[in-house]
Amino acid sequence: MTTIKYRADIDGLRAVAVLAVIAFHACPAYLPGGFIGVDMFFVISGYLISGIIYKAQREDTFSYADFYARRVRRIFPALLAAVALCLAYGWLVLLPTEYEHLGGHVSVSADFFLTPFRAWEFLAGAILAWLHDRRSRSIRQSRSAHKYGGNTGLATRVKPTGASECGE
């Protein structure tokens, strides 16, 4: 498991980012650009994660399975708690149609979390489609080679015996 040493300056930047988002949601008129805190948080996270990946690759210990397992262990409990609290609170205070909308939002958030895993599924599908296309082209070329007299590169057509000019 690759870790990086604690940096107080990064925690300070995280605090500024979180405070900007909170201020934006509490009083958007006073801090209309507070959403920039989300961007700051993404940059900080990207910096930390890329540092972890770089160090693991340099030590030849990086694995995608370990990387995503660590993300799941870190993020999934908080995601489940947030979803459970939202659904419980919504059950108590929302009207049925509003609760339906909340269910849709919960579904989207869960889907967003699973997106990296679906990316692998998409990639595998794309590779299989490409391989199928290569195979289909190979079969067509093979049939074409038989039809035109072998794979010599010459475009001379071999006329089967007994075939008419108009059809075969």
C-alpha positions, 0 to 999 in steps of 0.5 A: 500500500502506497501512502504519502506523508501528511501535509498541513498545507494541503489540509489548509487548501482543503479547508479553504475549498470546503469553506468556499462551497459552504459560504456559496450555499449559505449566502450565494449573493456574498460569494457568487464564485464559491463553487470554485471550491469544488474545482479546488478540491478536485485539483487537490485530490488529483494531485494527491492521487497522481502522487500515490500512483506515481510512487507506486509505479516507481516502486513497481507495486501499482495495481488497478485492483488495489487502487480501486479497492482502496477508493471503495474502502474509503468512499463507499461507507460515506456514500452509504451513510449519506444515501441512508440518511437522505432516504430516511430524512426524505421518508419523514419530511417529503411528499410521495412525489418528492420522495420519488425524485429523491430516489432518482437522485440517489440512483444517479449518485450511485451510478456516478460512483460506479462509473469507473467500474462501468468504464472497464465494461465499456472498454472490454465491449469496445475491444470485443467489437474491434476484434469482431470487426477484424475477424469479419474483415479477415473472413471477407478478405479470405473469401475475396482471395478465393474469388479472385484467384488467391492472395497474390495482390493481382486483381484478375478474376478467375472465371469458374468453368461452365459459368456464364458472363452475367451470373455465377 
